[in-house]
């Protein structure tokens, strides 16, 4: 009798867990949101990737930095993506992105940062190459100070040796 009751309770618990697992995974959908690049100038193109099967049948991403943009499924998985254009008038700073899929939402706080102007590349972001007049003047003054200091030191050492 005890064994029958224990088996019935175990079967009922297994049925509850088995039926609740798909529902629990649906509650967590969408699961991940990634914005690339993480730093972008105003007017730049931002690619947002969202994981979750509910986003495969449509959805959108929203933010204060760009207009609402529809998600498009990526074949071969449960991932969707969208490319948004950041507003030209967006103020510099960090922005959140919210994904809306299948009646559920996922918000990624500070998902990307808008900067003023473009990102410079190359050798440290320099706008020109070569030394400026100020650089040459400072370098010349340092060389002159070194030569004068070395001469004074050499003359003092020479006079000490004579005495």
Rosetta constraint file for C-alpha pairs under 8 A:
AtomPair CA 1 CA 5 HARMONIC 6.32 0.50
AtomPair CA 2 CA 6 HARMONIC 6.09 0.50
AtomPair CA 3 CA 7 HARMONIC 6.07 0.50
AtomPair CA 4 CA 8 HARMONIC 6.14 0.50
AtomPair CA 5 CA 9 HARMONIC 6.21 0.50
AtomPair CA 6 CA 10 HARMONIC 6.08 0.50
AtomPair CA 7 CA 11 HARMONIC 6.04 0.50
AtomPair CA 8 CA 12 HARMONIC 6.13 0.50
AtomPair CA 9 CA 13 HARMONIC 6.10 0.50
AtomPair CA 10 CA 14 HARMONIC 6.06 0.50
AtomPair CA 11 CA 15 HARMONIC 6.13 0.50
AtomPair CA 12 CA 16 HARMONIC 6.23 0.50
AtomPair CA 13 CA 17 HARMONIC 6.21 0.50
AtomPair CA 14 CA 18 HARMONIC 5.92 0.50
AtomPair CA 15 CA 19 HARMONIC 6.01 0.50
AtomPair CA 16 CA 20 HARMONIC 5.95 0.50
AtomPair CA 17 CA 21 HARMONIC 6.03 0.50
AtomPair CA 18 CA 22 HARMONIC 7.75 0.50
AtomPair CA 19 CA 23 HARMONIC 7.33 0.50
AtomPair CA 20 CA 24 HARMONIC 6.05 0.50
AtomPair CA 21 CA 25 HARMONIC 6.29 0.50
AtomPair CA 22 CA 26 HARMONIC 6.27 0.50
AtomPair CA 23 CA 27 HARMONIC 6.39 0.50
AtomPair CA 24 CA 28 HARMONIC 6.72 0.50
AtomPair CA 25 CA 29 HARMONIC 6.67 0.50
AtomPair CA 26 CA 54 HARMONIC 7.96 0.50
AtomPair CA 27 CA 104 HARMONIC 7.74 0.50
AtomPair CA 29 CA 51 HARMONIC 7.86 0.50
AtomPair CA 29 CA 52 HARMONIC 5.18 0.50
AtomPair CA 29 CA 53 HARMONIC 6.92 0.50
AtomPair CA 29 CA 54 HARMONIC 6.37 0.50
AtomPair CA 29 CA 101 HARMONIC 7.84 0.50
AtomPair CA 29 CA 104 HARMONIC 7.03 0.50
AtomPair CA 30 CA 50 HARMONIC 6.91 0.50
AtomPair CA 30 CA 51 HARMONIC 5.76 0.50
AtomPair CA 30 CA 52 HARMONIC 4.32 0.50
AtomPair CA 30 CA 53 HARMONIC 7.24 0.50
AtomPair CA 30 CA 54 HARMONIC 6.73 0.50
AtomPair CA 30 CA 55 HARMONIC 6.99 0.50
AtomPair CA 30 CA 99 HARMONIC 7.64 0.50
AtomPair CA 30 CA 101 HARMONIC 6.79 0.50
AtomPair CA 30 CA 104 HARMONIC 7.22 0.50
AtomPair CA 30 CA 105 HARMONIC 7.06 0.50
AtomPair CA 30 CA 106 HARMONIC 6.31 0.50
AtomPair CA 31 CA 50 HARMONIC 7.50 0.50
AtomPair CA 31 CA 51 HARMONIC 5.59 0.50
AtomPair CA 31 CA 52 HARMONIC 5.76 0.50
AtomPair CA 31 CA 106 HARMONIC 7.39 0.50
AtomPair CA 32 CA 50 HARMONIC 5.65 0.50
AtomPair CA 32 CA 51 HARMONIC 5.11 0.50
AtomPair CA 32 CA 52 HARMONIC 7.47 0.50
AtomPair CA 32 CA 106 HARMONIC 7.80 0.50
AtomPair CA 33 CA 48 HARMONIC 7.01 0.50
AtomPair CA 33 CA 49 HARMONIC 5.71 0.50
AtomPair CA 33 CA 50 HARMONIC 4.55 0.50
AtomPair CA 33 CA 51 HARMONIC 6.57 0.50
AtomPair CA 33 CA 99 HARMONIC 7.64 0.50
AtomPair CA 33 CA 106 HARMONIC 7.70 0.50
AtomPair CA 33 CA 107 HARMONIC 7.99 0.50
AtomPair CA 33 CA 108 HARMONIC 6.65 0.50
AtomPair CA 34 CA 48 HARMONIC 5.64 0.50
AtomPair CA 34 CA 49 HARMONIC 5.24 0.50
AtomPair CA 34 CA 50 HARMONIC 6.61 0.50
AtomPair CA 34 CA 111 HARMONIC 7.27 0.50
AtomPair CA 35 CA 46 HARMONIC 6.75 0.50
AtomPair CA 35 CA 47 HARMONIC 5.80 0.50
AtomPair CA 35 CA 48 HARMONIC 4.47 0.50
AtomPair CA 35 CA 49 HARMONIC 6.54 0.50
AtomPair CA 35 CA 111 HARMONIC 6.20 0.50
AtomPair CA 35 CA 112 HARMONIC 6.48 0.50
AtomPair CA 36 CA 46 HARMONIC 5.96 0.50
AtomPair CA 36 CA 47 HARMONIC 5.31 0.50
AtomPair CA 36 CA 48 HARMONIC 6.41 0.50
AtomPair CA 36 CA 112 HARMONIC 7.79 0.50
AtomPair CA 37 CA 46 HARMONIC 6.46 0.50
AtomPair CA 37 CA 47 HARMONIC 7.29 0.50
AtomPair CA 37 CA 112 HARMONIC 7.38 0.50
AtomPair CA 38 CA 111 HARMONIC 6.91 0.50
AtomPair CA 38 CA 112 HARMONIC 4.48 0.50
AtomPair CA 38 CA 113 HARMONIC 6.10 0.50
AtomPair CA 39 CA 112 HARMONIC 5.79 0.50
AtomPair CA 39 CA 113 HARMONIC 4.76 0.50
AtomPair CA 39 CA 114 HARMONIC 5.99 0.50
AtomPair CA 39 CA 115 HARMONIC 6.95 0.50
AtomPair CA 40 CA 44 HARMONIC 6.11 0.50
AtomPair CA 40 CA 45 HARMONIC 7.89 0.50
AtomPair CA 40 CA 46 HARMONIC 7.51 0.50
AtomPair CA 40 CA 112 HARMONIC 7.50 0.50
AtomPair CA 40 CA 113 HARMONIC 6.25 0.50
AtomPair CA 40 CA 114 HARMONIC 5.10 0.50
AtomPair CA 40 CA 115 HARMONIC 6.06 0.50
AtomPair CA 40 CA 118 HARMONIC 7.70 0.50
AtomPair CA 40 CA 119 HARMONIC 7.99 0.50
AtomPair CA 41 CA 86 HARMONIC 7.86 0.50
AtomPair CA 41 CA 114 HARMONIC 5.45 0.50
AtomPair CA 41 CA 115 HARMONIC 4.89 0.50
AtomPair CA 41 CA 116 HARMONIC 5.98 0.50
AtomPair CA 41 CA 117 HARMONIC 5.52 0.50
AtomPair CA 41 CA 118 HARMONIC 5.33 0.50
AtomPair CA 41 CA 119 HARMONIC 7.32 0.50
AtomPair CA 42 CA 86 HARMONIC 5.62 0.50
AtomPair CA 42 CA 87 HARMONIC 6.06 0.50
AtomPair CA 42 CA 88 HARMONIC 4.98 0.50
AtomPair CA 42 CA 89 HARMONIC 7.04 0.50
AtomPair CA 42 CA 90 HARMONIC 6.28 0.50
AtomPair CA 42 CA 114 HARMONIC 6.33 0.50
AtomPair CA 42 CA 115 HARMONIC 6.71 0.50
AtomPair CA 42 CA 116 HARMONIC 6.69 0.50
AtomPair CA 42 CA 117 HARMONIC 6.81 0.50
AtomPair CA 43 CA 85 HARMONIC 5.96 0.50
AtomPair CA 43 CA 86 HARMONIC 4.81 0.50
AtomPair CA 43 CA 87 HARMONIC 5.51 0.50
AtomPair CA 43 CA 88 HARMONIC 4.85 0.50
AtomPair CA 44 CA 85 HARMONIC 5.70 0.50
AtomPair CA 44 CA 86 HARMONIC 5.55 0.50
AtomPair CA 45 CA 83 HARMONIC 6.43 0.50
AtomPair CA 45 CA 84 HARMONIC 5.71 0.50
AtomPair CA 45 CA 85 HARMONIC 4.63 0.50
AtomPair CA 45 CA 86 HARMONIC 6.46 0.50
AtomPair CA 46 CA 83 HARMONIC 5.51 0.50
AtomPair CA 46 CA 84 HARMONIC 5.15 0.50
AtomPair CA 46 CA 85 HARMONIC 6.15 0.50
AtomPair CA 46 CA 86 HARMONIC 7.10 0.50
AtomPair CA 47 CA 81 HARMONIC 7.02 0.50
AtomPair CA 47 CA 82 HARMONIC 5.81 0.50
AtomPair CA 47 CA 83 HARMONIC 4.44 0.50
AtomPair CA 47 CA 84 HARMONIC 6.42 0.50
AtomPair CA 48 CA 81 HARMONIC 5.49 0.50
AtomPair CA 48 CA 82 HARMONIC 5.34 0.50
AtomPair CA 48 CA 83 HARMONIC 6.26 0.50
AtomPair CA 48 CA 84 HARMONIC 7.71 0.50
AtomPair CA 49 CA 79 HARMONIC 6.94 0.50
AtomPair CA 49 CA 80 HARMONIC 5.80 0.50
AtomPair CA 49 CA 81 HARMONIC 4.32 0.50
AtomPair CA 49 CA 82 HARMONIC 6.67 0.50
AtomPair CA 50 CA 55 HARMONIC 7.46 0.50
AtomPair CA 50 CA 79 HARMONIC 5.71 0.50
AtomPair CA 50 CA 80 HARMONIC 5.28 0.50
AtomPair CA 50 CA 81 HARMONIC 6.04 0.50
AtomPair CA 50 CA 99 HARMONIC 7.40 0.50
AtomPair CA 51 CA 55 HARMONIC 7.49 0.50
AtomPair CA 51 CA 78 HARMONIC 6.02 0.50
AtomPair CA 51 CA 79 HARMONIC 4.45 0.50
AtomPair CA 51 CA 80 HARMONIC 6.44 0.50
AtomPair CA 52 CA 56 HARMONIC 7.36 0.50
AtomPair CA 52 CA 78 HARMONIC 5.34 0.50
AtomPair CA 52 CA 79 HARMONIC 5.95 0.50
AtomPair CA 52 CA 80 HARMONIC 7.74 0.50
AtomPair CA 53 CA 57 HARMONIC 7.82 0.50
AtomPair CA 53 CA 78 HARMONIC 4.76 0.50
AtomPair CA 53 CA 79 HARMONIC 7.07 0.50
AtomPair CA 54 CA 58 HARMONIC 7.58 0.50
AtomPair CA 54 CA 101 HARMONIC 5.57 0.50
AtomPair CA 54 CA 102 HARMONIC 5.21 0.50
AtomPair CA 55 CA 59 HARMONIC 5.38 0.50
AtomPair CA 55 CA 71 HARMONIC 7.20 0.50
AtomPair CA 55 CA 73 HARMONIC 7.26 0.50
AtomPair CA 55 CA 78 HARMONIC 7.65 0.50
AtomPair CA 55 CA 79 HARMONIC 7.34 0.50
AtomPair CA 55 CA 80 HARMONIC 6.26 0.50
AtomPair CA 55 CA 100 HARMONIC 7.88 0.50
AtomPair CA 55 CA 101 HARMONIC 4.86 0.50
AtomPair CA 55 CA 102 HARMONIC 6.66 0.50
AtomPair CA 56 CA 72 HARMONIC 7.11 0.50
AtomPair CA 56 CA 73 HARMONIC 5.01 0.50
AtomPair CA 56 CA 78 HARMONIC 6.47 0.50
AtomPair CA 56 CA 79 HARMONIC 7.00 0.50
AtomPair CA 56 CA 80 HARMONIC 6.24 0.50
AtomPair CA 57 CA 73 HARMONIC 7.59 0.50
AtomPair CA 57 CA 102 HARMONIC 7.87 0.50
AtomPair CA 58 CA 70 HARMONIC 7.32 0.50
AtomPair CA 58 CA 71 HARMONIC 6.19 0.50
AtomPair CA 58 CA 72 HARMONIC 6.88 0.50
AtomPair CA 58 CA 73 HARMONIC 7.79 0.50
AtomPair CA 58 CA 101 HARMONIC 6.71 0.50
AtomPair CA 58 CA 102 HARMONIC 7.64 0.50
AtomPair CA 59 CA 70 HARMONIC 5.94 0.50
AtomPair CA 59 CA 71 HARMONIC 5.36 0.50
AtomPair CA 59 CA 72 HARMONIC 7.96 0.50
AtomPair CA 59 CA 99 HARMONIC 7.29 0.50
AtomPair CA 59 CA 100 HARMONIC 5.46 0.50
AtomPair CA 59 CA 101 HARMONIC 4.55 0.50
AtomPair CA 59 CA 102 HARMONIC 6.97 0.50
AtomPair CA 60 CA 68 HARMONIC 6.63 0.50
AtomPair CA 60 CA 69 HARMONIC 5.44 0.50
AtomPair CA 60 CA 70 HARMONIC 4.24 0.50
AtomPair CA 60 CA 71 HARMONIC 5.11 0.50
AtomPair CA 60 CA 99 HARMONIC 5.88 0.50
AtomPair CA 60 CA 100 HARMONIC 5.34 0.50
AtomPair CA 60 CA 101 HARMONIC 6.83 0.50
AtomPair CA 61 CA 68 HARMONIC 5.85 0.50
AtomPair CA 61 CA 69 HARMONIC 5.44 0.50
AtomPair CA 61 CA 70 HARMONIC 6.49 0.50
AtomPair CA 61 CA 71 HARMONIC 7.00 0.50
AtomPair CA 61 CA 82 HARMONIC 7.76 0.50
AtomPair CA 61 CA 97 HARMONIC 6.69 0.50
AtomPair CA 61 CA 98 HARMONIC 5.52 0.50
AtomPair CA 61 CA 99 HARMONIC 4.45 0.50
AtomPair CA 61 CA 100 HARMONIC 6.17 0.50
AtomPair CA 62 CA 66 HARMONIC 7.22 0.50
AtomPair CA 62 CA 67 HARMONIC 6.74 0.50
AtomPair CA 62 CA 68 HARMONIC 4.79 0.50
AtomPair CA 62 CA 69 HARMONIC 6.70 0.50
AtomPair CA 62 CA 97 HARMONIC 5.79 0.50
AtomPair CA 62 CA 98 HARMONIC 5.26 0.50
AtomPair CA 62 CA 99 HARMONIC 6.57 0.50
AtomPair CA 62 CA 100 HARMONIC 7.98 0.50
AtomPair CA 63 CA 67 HARMONIC 7.01 0.50
AtomPair CA 63 CA 68 HARMONIC 7.12 0.50
AtomPair CA 63 CA 95 HARMONIC 7.10 0.50
AtomPair CA 63 CA 96 HARMONIC 6.12 0.50
AtomPair CA 63 CA 97 HARMONIC 5.00 0.50
AtomPair CA 63 CA 98 HARMONIC 6.53 0.50
AtomPair CA 64 CA 95 HARMONIC 7.19 0.50
AtomPair CA 64 CA 96 HARMONIC 7.77 0.50
AtomPair CA 65 CA 86 HARMONIC 5.60 0.50
AtomPair CA 65 CA 87 HARMONIC 5.83 0.50
AtomPair CA 65 CA 90 HARMONIC 5.68 0.50
AtomPair CA 65 CA 95 HARMONIC 6.83 0.50
AtomPair CA 66 CA 84 HARMONIC 6.45 0.50
AtomPair CA 66 CA 85 HARMONIC 6.01 0.50
AtomPair CA 66 CA 86 HARMONIC 4.69 0.50
AtomPair CA 66 CA 87 HARMONIC 5.36 0.50
AtomPair CA 67 CA 84 HARMONIC 7.37 0.50
AtomPair CA 67 CA 85 HARMONIC 7.67 0.50
AtomPair CA 67 CA 86 HARMONIC 7.86 0.50
AtomPair CA 67 CA 87 HARMONIC 7.76 0.50
AtomPair CA 69 CA 82 HARMONIC 6.66 0.50
AtomPair CA 69 CA 83 HARMONIC 7.40 0.50
AtomPair CA 69 CA 84 HARMONIC 6.23 0.50
AtomPair CA 70 CA 82 HARMONIC 6.33 0.50
AtomPair CA 71 CA 80 HARMONIC 5.86 0.50
AtomPair CA 71 CA 81 HARMONIC 5.26 0.50
AtomPair CA 71 CA 82 HARMONIC 4.86 0.50
AtomPair CA 72 CA 80 HARMONIC 5.26 0.50
AtomPair CA 72 CA 81 HARMONIC 5.43 0.50
AtomPair CA 72 CA 82 HARMONIC 6.22 0.50
AtomPair CA 73 CA 78 HARMONIC 7.52 0.50
AtomPair CA 73 CA 79 HARMONIC 6.13 0.50
AtomPair CA 73 CA 80 HARMONIC 4.12 0.50
AtomPair CA 73 CA 81 HARMONIC 6.46 0.50
AtomPair CA 74 CA 78 HARMONIC 7.38 0.50
AtomPair CA 74 CA 79 HARMONIC 5.63 0.50
AtomPair CA 74 CA 80 HARMONIC 5.20 0.50
AtomPair CA 74 CA 81 HARMONIC 6.88 0.50
AtomPair CA 75 CA 79 HARMONIC 7.98 0.50
AtomPair CA 86 CA 90 HARMONIC 7.12 0.50
AtomPair CA 90 CA 114 HARMONIC 7.37 0.50
AtomPair CA 91 CA 114 HARMONIC 7.10 0.50
AtomPair CA 91 CA 115 HARMONIC 7.82 0.50
AtomPair CA 91 CA 116 HARMONIC 7.79 0.50
AtomPair CA 92 CA 113 HARMONIC 7.15 0.50
AtomPair CA 92 CA 114 HARMONIC 4.78 0.50
AtomPair CA 92 CA 115 HARMONIC 4.76 0.50
AtomPair CA 92 CA 116 HARMONIC 5.87 0.50
AtomPair CA 93 CA 113 HARMONIC 5.32 0.50
AtomPair CA 93 CA 114 HARMONIC 5.29 0.50
AtomPair CA 93 CA 115 HARMONIC 6.64 0.50
AtomPair CA 94 CA 110 HARMONIC 5.01 0.50
AtomPair CA 94 CA 111 HARMONIC 7.16 0.50
AtomPair CA 94 CA 112 HARMONIC 5.73 0.50
AtomPair CA 94 CA 113 HARMONIC 4.22 0.50
AtomPair CA 94 CA 114 HARMONIC 6.37 0.50
AtomPair CA 95 CA 109 HARMONIC 6.92 0.50
AtomPair CA 95 CA 110 HARMONIC 4.82 0.50
AtomPair CA 95 CA 111 HARMONIC 6.06 0.50
AtomPair CA 95 CA 112 HARMONIC 5.72 0.50
AtomPair CA 95 CA 113 HARMONIC 6.12 0.50
AtomPair CA 95 CA 114 HARMONIC 7.60 0.50
AtomPair CA 96 CA 107 HARMONIC 6.84 0.50
AtomPair CA 96 CA 108 HARMONIC 5.65 0.50
AtomPair CA 96 CA 109 HARMONIC 4.44 0.50
AtomPair CA 96 CA 110 HARMONIC 4.74 0.50
AtomPair CA 96 CA 111 HARMONIC 5.32 0.50
AtomPair CA 96 CA 112 HARMONIC 7.17 0.50
AtomPair CA 97 CA 107 HARMONIC 5.66 0.50
AtomPair CA 97 CA 108 HARMONIC 5.41 0.50
AtomPair CA 97 CA 109 HARMONIC 6.72 0.50
AtomPair CA 97 CA 110 HARMONIC 7.66 0.50
AtomPair CA 97 CA 111 HARMONIC 6.20 0.50
AtomPair CA 98 CA 105 HARMONIC 6.57 0.50
AtomPair CA 98 CA 106 HARMONIC 5.49 0.50
AtomPair CA 98 CA 107 HARMONIC 4.17 0.50
AtomPair CA 98 CA 108 HARMONIC 6.37 0.50
AtomPair CA 99 CA 105 HARMONIC 5.42 0.50
AtomPair CA 99 CA 106 HARMONIC 5.19 0.50
AtomPair CA 99 CA 107 HARMONIC 6.39 0.50
AtomPair CA 100 CA 104 HARMONIC 5.83 0.50
AtomPair CA 100 CA 105 HARMONIC 4.60 0.50
AtomPair CA 100 CA 106 HARMONIC 6.85 0.50
AtomPair CA 101 CA 105 HARMONIC 6.30 0.50
AtomPair CA 120 CA 124 HARMONIC 7.97 0.50
AtomPair CA 120 CA 125 HARMONIC 4.84 0.50
AtomPair CA 120 CA 126 HARMONIC 7.85 0.50
AtomPair CA 121 CA 125 HARMONIC 5.04 0.50
AtomPair CA 122 CA 126 HARMONIC 7.37 0.50
AtomPair CA 131 CA 135 HARMONIC 5.75 0.50
AtomPair CA 131 CA 136 HARMONIC 6.60 0.50
AtomPair CA 132 CA 136 HARMONIC 6.45 0.50
AtomPair CA 133 CA 137 HARMONIC 6.24 0.50
AtomPair CA 134 CA 138 HARMONIC 6.20 0.50
AtomPair CA 135 CA 139 HARMONIC 6.13 0.50
AtomPair CA 136 CA 140 HARMONIC 6.03 0.50
AtomPair CA 137 CA 141 HARMONIC 6.18 0.50
AtomPair CA 138 CA 142 HARMONIC 6.29 0.50
AtomPair CA 139 CA 143 HARMONIC 6.28 0.50
AtomPair CA 140 CA 144 HARMONIC 6.13 0.50
AtomPair CA 141 CA 145 HARMONIC 6.13 0.50
AtomPair CA 142 CA 146 HARMONIC 6.20 0.50
AtomPair CA 143 CA 147 HARMONIC 6.24 0.50
AtomPair CA 144 CA 148 HARMONIC 6.17 0.50
AtomPair CA 145 CA 149 HARMONIC 5.95 0.50
AtomPair CA 146 CA 150 HARMONIC 5.97 0.50
AtomPair CA 147 CA 151 HARMONIC 6.09 0.50
AtomPair CA 148 CA 152 HARMONIC 6.20 0.50
AtomPair CA 149 CA 153 HARMONIC 6.20 0.50
AtomPair CA 150 CA 154 HARMONIC 6.10 0.50
AtomPair CA 151 CA 155 HARMONIC 6.12 0.50
AtomPair CA 152 CA 156 HARMONIC 6.24 0.50
AtomPair CA 153 CA 157 HARMONIC 6.27 0.50
AtomPair CA 154 CA 158 HARMONIC 6.16 0.50
AtomPair CA 155 CA 159 HARMONIC 6.30 0.50
AtomPair CA 156 CA 160 HARMONIC 6.30 0.50
AtomPair CA 157 CA 161 HARMONIC 6.46 0.50
AtomPair CA 158 CA 162 HARMONIC 6.80 0.50
AtomPair CA 159 CA 163 HARMONIC 6.84 0.50
